[in-house]
């Protein structure tokens, strides 16, 4: 039973890392016209947009540029490092 709890932080850290990759892909889709309307774009929007929208409410866009993906990745990276150091 203890081995499950020892490996759990690493699994969670890997999942956080995978979510960071999804955020990066979502941000890169903005470079391609109509990419958000594709099947991949719709799936990524459902997975990533709620988290990014929370950040957008706190940190508004500057000159039309949203820094939510960057802030999200930084926050997730901090969370991952804290999780790995505590557990």
Backbone as JSON, one array per atom type, in Angstrom:
{
  "sequence": "XXXXXXXXXXXXXXXXXXXXXXXXXXXXXXXXXXXXXXXXXXXXXXXXXXXXXXXXXXXXXXXXXXXXXXXXXXXXXXXXXXXXXXX",
  "N": [[0.82, -1.19, 0.0], [1.99, 1.21, 0.71], [3.73, 1.66, -1.39], [2.12, 2.55, -3.42], [1.41, 5.13, -2.62], [3.9, 6.31, -2.67], [4.57, 6.38, -5.37], [2.51, 7.9, -6.38], [2.75, 10.83, -6.33], [4.56, 11.2, -8.45], [3.14, 10.24, -10.64], [1.05, 12.09, -10.68], [2.54, 14.39, -11.17], [3.45, 13.81, -13.74], [1.0, 13.82, -15.11], [0.34, 16.5, -14.8], [2.41, 17.6, -16.32], [1.7, 16.61, -18.84], [-0.68, 18.01, -19.21], [0.34, 20.57, -19.39], [1.61, 20.39, -21.87], [-0.66, 20.12, -23.48], [-1.73, 22.67, -23.15], [0.23, 24.2, -24.41], [0.01, 23.26, -27.06], [-2.61, 24.09, -27.56], [-2.26, 26.87, -27.45], [-0.58, 27.21, -29.65], [-2.31, 26.62, -31.71], [-3.57, 28.96, -32.28], [-2.16, 30.21, -34.23], [-2.96, 29.23, -36.63], [-5.44, 29.68, -38.99], [-8.81, 28.92, -38.33], [-8.22, 26.67, -36.87], [-9.17, 26.16, -34.31], [-11.7, 25.31, -34.8], [-11.43, 22.79, -35.79], [-11.51, 19.21, -35.21], [-9.55, 18.42, -33.34], [-8.99, 20.94, -32.25], [-11.44, 21.54, -31.03], [-11.6, 19.56, -29.07], [-9.33, 20.15, -27.52], [-10.04, 22.72, -26.69], [-12.23, 22.19, -25.01], [-10.87, 20.91, -22.97], [-8.84, 22.66, -22.06], [-9.6, 25.39, -22.1], [-11.4, 26.14, -19.89], [-9.65, 26.34, -17.64], [-7.8, 28.25, -18.55], [-9.54, 30.39, -18.9], [-10.19, 31.05, -16.27], [-7.79, 32.16, -15.43], [-7.64, 34.28, -17.22], [-9.64, 35.93, -16.22], [-8.48, 36.97, -13.96], [-6.0, 38.01, -14.79], [-5.99, 40.3, -17.13], [-6.07, 40.59, -20.76], [-3.36, 42.07, -22.55], [-3.1, 44.61, -24.73], [-4.56, 43.07, -26.55], [-3.34, 40.61, -26.4], [-3.24, 37.54, -24.84], [-1.91, 36.39, -21.86], [-2.47, 34.15, -20.51], [-1.93, 31.33, -21.18], [0.87, 31.19, -20.71], [1.07, 31.98, -18.01], [-0.47, 29.95, -16.89], [1.1, 27.67, -17.4], [3.35, 28.28, -15.89], [2.2, 28.34, -13.29], [1.3, 25.67, -13.09], [3.73, 24.33, -13.24], [4.98, 25.22, -10.9], [3.2, 24.12, -9.03], [3.62, 21.39, -9.56], [6.32, 21.08, -8.8], [6.17, 21.74, -6.08], [4.51, 19.71, -5.19], [6.13, 17.43, -5.7], [8.25, 17.96, -3.98], [7.12, 18.01, -1.45], [5.85, 15.54, -1.13]],
  "CA": [[0.0, 0.0, 0.0], [2.87, 2.37, 0.76], [4.35, 1.9, -2.7], [1.16, 3.32, -4.22], [1.52, 6.53, -2.21], [5.21, 6.81, -3.06], [4.53, 6.65, -6.8], [1.4, 8.79, -6.73], [3.18, 12.19, -6.71], [5.19, 11.18, -9.76], [2.07, 10.1, -11.62], [0.36, 13.38, -10.75], [3.46, 15.32, -11.84], [3.41, 13.47, -15.17], [-0.27, 14.31, -15.64], [0.46, 17.96, -14.88], [3.26, 17.85, -17.48], [0.9, 16.36, -20.04], [-1.62, 19.13, -19.34], [1.14, 21.69, -19.87], [1.78, 20.18, -23.31], [-1.94, 20.45, -24.11], [-1.84, 24.13, -23.16], [1.13, 24.7, -25.46], [-0.61, 22.95, -28.36], [-3.77, 24.98, -27.67], [-1.77, 28.21, -27.77], [-0.05, 27.19, -31.02], [-3.43, 26.57, -32.66], [-3.99, 30.32, -32.63], [-1.39, 30.63, -35.4], [-3.56, 28.66, -37.84], [-6.85, 30.08, -39.13], [-9.8, 27.85, -38.29], [-7.73, 25.5, -36.16], [-10.01, 25.89, -33.15], [-12.94, 24.66, -35.27], [-11.13, 21.4, -36.14], [-11.85, 18.26, -34.15], [-8.52, 18.56, -32.32], [-9.19, 22.23, -31.6], [-12.62, 21.47, -30.17], [-11.25, 18.73, -27.91], [-8.41, 20.93, -26.68], [-10.8, 23.82, -26.11], [-12.99, 21.66, -23.88], [-9.97, 20.5, -21.9], [-7.92, 23.69, -21.6], [-10.2, 26.72, -22.0], [-11.9, 26.53, -18.56], [-8.53, 26.74, -16.79], [-7.27, 29.5, -19.07], [-10.53, 31.44, -18.66], [-10.04, 31.48, -14.88], [-6.63, 33.04, -15.38], [-7.98, 35.5, -17.97], [-10.45, 36.79, -15.37], [-7.59, 37.61, -13.0], [-4.98, 38.76, -15.53], [-6.59, 40.65, -18.42], [-5.21, 40.66, -21.93], [-2.64, 43.32, -22.74], [-3.07, 44.94, -26.16], [-5.15, 41.97, -27.3], [-2.56, 39.38, -26.25], [-3.5, 36.87, -23.58], [-0.77, 35.71, -21.26], [-3.01, 33.06, -19.71], [-1.19, 30.07, -21.33], [2.17, 31.3, -20.05], [0.83, 31.98, -16.56], [-0.96, 28.62, -16.53], [2.23, 26.75, -17.39], [4.17, 28.62, -14.72], [1.49, 27.88, -12.1], [1.32, 24.21, -13.06], [5.1, 23.91, -12.94], [5.18, 25.46, -9.47], [2.41, 23.09, -8.34], [4.3, 20.11, -9.73], [7.54, 21.08, -7.98], [5.76, 21.7, -4.68], [4.0, 18.35, -4.96], [7.24, 16.49, -5.65], [9.11, 18.23, -2.83], [6.41, 17.67, -0.21], [5.58, 14.1, -1.05]],
  "C": [[0.87, 1.26, 0.0], [3.48, 2.69, -0.59], [3.41, 2.68, -3.62], [1.28, 4.8, -3.89], [2.87, 7.13, -2.57], [5.2, 7.19, -4.53], [3.47, 7.64, -7.23], [1.85, 10.21, -7.07], [3.81, 12.24, -8.1], [4.17, 11.03, -10.88], [1.34, 11.42, -11.79], [1.25, 14.41, -11.46], [3.5, 15.06, -13.34], [2.12, 13.96, -15.82], [-0.27, 15.83, -15.77], [1.31, 18.34, -16.09], [2.52, 17.63, -18.79], [-0.09, 17.49, -20.28], [-0.9, 20.39, -19.82], [1.35, 21.59, -21.38], [0.48, 20.51, -24.05], [-2.14, 21.96, -24.19], [-0.97, 24.73, -24.26], [0.54, 24.45, -26.84], [-1.81, 23.87, -28.6], [-3.33, 26.39, -28.07], [-1.24, 28.26, -29.2], [-1.15, 27.13, -32.08], [-3.87, 27.96, -33.09], [-3.23, 30.84, -33.86], [-2.03, 30.17, -36.7], [-5.03, 29.03, -37.92], [-7.78, 28.87, -39.12], [-9.38, 26.63, -37.51], [-8.59, 25.15, -34.94], [-11.32, 25.22, -33.54], [-12.7, 23.22, -35.7], [-11.49, 20.5, -34.96], [-10.84, 18.35, -33.0], [-8.7, 19.86, -31.54], [-10.37, 22.21, -30.65], [-12.34, 20.66, -28.92], [-10.34, 19.5, -26.96], [-9.13, 22.09, -26.0], [-11.59, 23.35, -24.9], [-12.1, 21.32, -22.69], [-9.21, 21.66, -21.26], [-8.6, 25.03, -21.33], [-10.76, 27.06, -20.61], [-10.79, 27.01, -17.62], [-7.96, 28.08, -17.25], [-8.24, 30.66, -18.84], [-10.47, 31.95, -17.22], [-8.87, 32.45, -14.76], [-6.92, 34.35, -16.1], [-8.83, 36.46, -17.13], [-9.59, 37.57, -14.38], [-6.57, 38.51, -13.69], [-5.55, 39.08, -16.91], [-5.56, 40.66, -19.55], [-4.57, 42.04, -22.03], [-2.49, 43.54, -24.24], [-3.55, 43.76, -27.02], [-4.4, 40.65, -27.19], [-2.81, 38.79, -24.86], [-2.23, 36.16, -23.11], [-1.21, 34.53, -20.41], [-2.27, 31.74, -19.93], [0.17, 30.09, -20.61], [2.02, 31.24, -18.53], [0.37, 30.61, -16.1], [0.19, 27.62, -16.45], [3.13, 27.02, -16.19], [3.51, 28.12, -13.43], [1.5, 26.37, -11.98], [2.71, 23.68, -12.74], [5.42, 24.11, -11.46], [4.43, 24.41, -8.65], [3.1, 21.73, -8.4], [5.54, 20.02, -8.84], [7.2, 21.03, -6.5], [5.29, 20.29, -4.33], [5.14, 17.36, -4.82], [8.13, 16.73, -4.43], [8.44, 17.84, -1.5], [6.25, 16.17, -0.06], [6.82, 13.38, -1.49]]
}
